[in-house]
Amino acid sequence: MSLAITLATARRIMTQLRHDRRTVALMVLVPTLVMILLYYVMDDERAFGHWAPILLCVFPFLVMFLITSIATLRERTSGTLERLMAMPLGRLDLLLGYGLAFGLAACAQVALALAVSLTWLGMDLPGPLWPLVLVALLNALLGTALGLLCSAFARTEFQAVQFMPIVMIPQILLGGILVPRGQMATLLEWISDVLPMSYAIEAMAHAVADADPGGEFWRDVVVVAGSAVLALLLGAATLRRRTS
């Protein structure tokens, strides 16, 4: 693993993103626009205060998964990935570079959504801001890592999109947003216990409700961060050189 190669890879991806305005708009602006739409649809500050943190948890996760999986697959099918792997470039260097680049984009996405929600939309927090920011960023990084992993198993952009209802939607449905996990059927509760999004949603709940997040919050944060690292390592292990 080489820090210089990782940073060079991240710089190349950031340069490509800067010239792809539609992708940047989808990644950075769409979550904020949906938050604004939610605010005016609900027209109730209390209801918005309940759902806004949940959406700040879900949107970075979904959007970064979609963008990362498609962008990585595009590099694979165009032959760019294979040419890079012919160079003295390790698999982990490559994926860490992608993760760093998309992670920086996720920071911009989360920062804009939070700034608009806390100022214009008047979202109120009983405690400090940093736990909310930390969980939102970790969710974005988790979505990025899972997108990099799933791109290894897709051959077309359509197949990459098909992973969303398989990998992402069950995590949201079983994460406790609609029904508390303790009220689910036993089998579903067991499945939810091994899904990282369940812990991300719990961490977000602690970040919003607790003035001083304690041990359970940090346990959930460690699980989400560990899941993102594991997904990156698995992505490096399954990275194929052949594009055909």
C-alpha positions in Angstrom: 0.0 0.0 0.0 1.3 3.5 -1.0 -0.1 6.7 0.3 1.2 8.6 -2.7 -0.6 6.2 -5.1 -3.8 6.4 -3.1 -3.8 10.2 -3.1 -3.0 10.2 -6.8 -6.0 7.9 -7.5 -8.3 10.1 -5.3 -7.1 13.2 -7.1 -7.9 11.7 -10.5 -11.4 10.7 -9.4 -12.0 14.2 -8.0 -10.9 15.7 -11.3 -13.3 13.5 -13.2 -16.2 14.4 -10.8 -15.5 18.1 -11.2 -16.2 17.8 -14.9 -19.3 15.7 -14.5 -21.9 18.3 -13.4 -24.9 16.1 -13.4 -23.2 13.6 -11.1 -22.1 16.3 -8.8 -25.7 17.7 -8.7 -27.2 14.3 -8.0 -24.6 13.7 -5.2 -24.6 17.1 -3.5 -27.8 18.9 -4.3 -30.6 16.2 -4.5 -30.5 15.2 -0.8 -30.8 18.9 0.2 -33.6 19.5 -2.3 -35.5 16.5 -0.9 -35.1 17.8 2.6 -36.6 21.1 1.6 -39.5 19.3 -0.2 -40.1 17.3 2.9 -40.2 20.4 5.1 -42.9 22.1 3.0 -44.9 18.9 2.4 -45.2 18.2 6.1 -45.7 21.9 7.1 -45.1 20.8 10.7 -41.9 21.6 12.5 -42.3 18.7 15.0 -42.9 16.1 12.3 -40.0 17.5 10.2 -37.7 17.4 13.3 -38.6 13.7 13.6 -38.0 12.7 10.0 -35.1 15.0 9.0 -32.4 13.1 11.0 -33.7 9.8 9.5 -33.4 11.2 6.0 -29.9 12.6 6.8 -29.0 9.0 7.8 -30.6 7.4 4.7 -29.9 9.8 1.8 -26.1 9.8 2.0 -26.2 6.0 2.3 -28.3 5.5 -0.8 -26.9 8.3 -3.0 -23.3 7.4 -2.4 -23.9 3.7 -3.1 -25.6 4.5 -6.4 -23.0 7.0 -7.6 -20.0 5.0 -6.5 -21.2 1.7 -7.9 -22.0 3.2 -11.3 -18.8 5.3 -11.5 -16.6 2.4 -10.6 -18.3 0.1 -13.1 -17.9 2.7 -15.8 -14.2 2.7 -15.2 -14.2 -1.0 -15.3 -16.1 -1.4 -18.6 -14.2 1.4 -20.3 -10.9 -0.4 -19.7 -9.5 2.3 -17.4 -9.5 0.0 -14.4 -7.6 -2.7 -16.2 -5.0 -0.2 -17.5 -4.5 1.1 -13.9 -4.1 -2.4 -12.5 -1.3 -3.1 -15.1 0.6 -0.3 -13.3 2.3 -0.7 -9.9 -1.0 -0.1 -8.2 -2.3 -2.3 -5.5 -6.0 -3.2 -5.2 -6.3 -1.6 -1.8 -4.5 1.5 -3.1 -7.1 1.7 -5.8 -10.2 1.2 -3.7 -8.9 3.5 -0.9 -8.3 6.2 -3.5 -11.9 5.8 -4.7 -13.2 5.7 -1.2 -11.2 8.9 -0.3 -12.5 10.8 -3.4 -16.1 9.8 -2.9 -15.8 10.3 0.9 -14.8 14.0 0.3 -17.8 14.3 -2.0 -19.9 12.8 0.7 -18.6 15.5 3.1 -19.8 18.2 0.8 -23.2 16.5 0.5 -23.7 16.1 4.3 -22.4 19.6 5.0 -24.9 21.3 2.6 -27.9 19.2 3.8 -27.1 19.9 7.4 -26.5 23.6 6.9 -29.8 24.0 5.1 -31.7 21.9 7.6 -30.2 23.7 10.7 -30.6 27.2 9.4 -33.3 27.7 6.8 -35.5 24.7 7.8 -35.0 25.3 11.5 -34.2 21.7 12.6 -33.6 21.7 16.4 -31.0 19.6 18.2 -31.1 19.0 22.0 -27.4 18.3 22.1 -24.2 19.0 20.2 -24.0 18.9 16.4 -20.9 16.7 16.0 -22.6 13.3 16.7 -25.1 14.0 13.9 -22.3 15.0 11.5 -20.3 11.9 12.4 -23.1 9.5 11.8 -24.1 11.1 8.5 -20.6 11.0 7.3 -20.1 7.4 8.3 -23.3 6.4 6.5 -22.1 8.1 3.4 -18.8 6.2 3.7 -20.6 3.0 4.3 -22.7 3.5 1.1 -19.4 4.3 -0.8 -17.7 1.1 0.5 -20.7 -1.1 -0.4 -21.0 0.6 -3.8 -17.3 -0.3 -4.5 -17.9 -3.8 -3.3 -21.0 -4.4 -5.4 -19.5 -2.9 -8.5 -17.2 -5.9 -8.7 -20.2 -8.2 -9.3 -22.0 -6.1 -12.0 -21.2 -6.0 -15.7 -23.5 -3.2 -16.8 -24.7 0.0 -15.1 -28.2 -1.5 -15.1 -27.0 -4.4 -13.1 -25.3 -2.0 -10.7 -28.6 -0.3 -10.1 -30.3 -3.6 -9.5 -28.1 -4.1 -6.4 -30.0 -1.3 -4.7 -33.2 -3.2 -4.0 -31.1 -6.2 -3.0 -28.5 -4.7 -0.8 -29.9 -1.3 0.3 -33.7 -1.4 0.6 -33.8 -4.4 3.0 -31.4 -2.6 5.3 -33.6 0.4 5.4 -36.8 -1.6 5.9 -35.2 -3.8 8.6 -33.3 -0.9 10.3 -36.1 0.2 12.5 -37.3 3.2 10.7 -40.9 2.0 10.0 -41.2 -0.6 12.7 -39.1 -0.9 15.9 -36.7 -3.8 15.5 -37.9 -5.3 18.8 -41.4 -5.6 17.4 -40.4 -7.5 14.3 -40.7 -11.2 13.8 -37.8 -13.1 15.4 -36.2 -14.1 12.1 -36.4 -10.5 10.8 -34.9 -9.2 14.0 -32.0 -11.6 13.7 -31.4 -10.4 10.2 -31.5 -6.8 11.2 -28.9 -7.5 13.9 -26.3 -8.2 11.3 -27.1 -5.3 9.0 -24.9 -2.3 9.5 -27.7 0.2 8.6 -29.5 -1.0 11.8 -26.7 0.4 13.9 -26.4 3.5 11.8 -30.1 4.3 12.4 -29.7 3.6 16.1 -26.6 5.9 16.3 -28.5 8.6 14.6 -31.4 8.3 17.1 -28.9 8.6 20.0 -27.2 11.6 18.2 -30.5 13.4 18.0 -32.1 12.5 21.3 -29.1 12.4 23.7 -27.4 15.6 24.9 -24.3 13.5 25.7 -24.2 10.3 23.6 -22.8 7.4 25.6 -21.6 3.8 25.2 -24.4 2.6 22.9 -23.8 5.4 20.5 -20.1 4.6 20.3 -20.8 0.9 19.9 -23.0 1.7 16.9 -20.4 4.1 15.5 -17.7 1.4 15.7 -20.0 -1.2 14.0 -20.8 1.2 11.1 -17.1 2.2 10.7 -16.0 -1.4 10.9 -18.6 -2.5 8.3 -17.3 0.2 5.9 -13.7 -1.0 6.3 -14.7 -4.6 5.9 -16.6 -3.7 2.7 -13.5 -2.0 1.3 -11.3 -5.0 2.1 -13.7 -7.4 0.5 -13.9 -5.1 -2.5 -10.1 -5.2 -2.8 -10.2 -9.0 -2.5 -12.8 -9.4 -5.2 -11.4 -6.8 -7.6 -11.0 -8.5 -11.0 -8.5 -7.4 -13.6 -10.4 -8.6 -16.6 -13.2 -6.4 -17.8 -14.8 -9.1 -20.1 
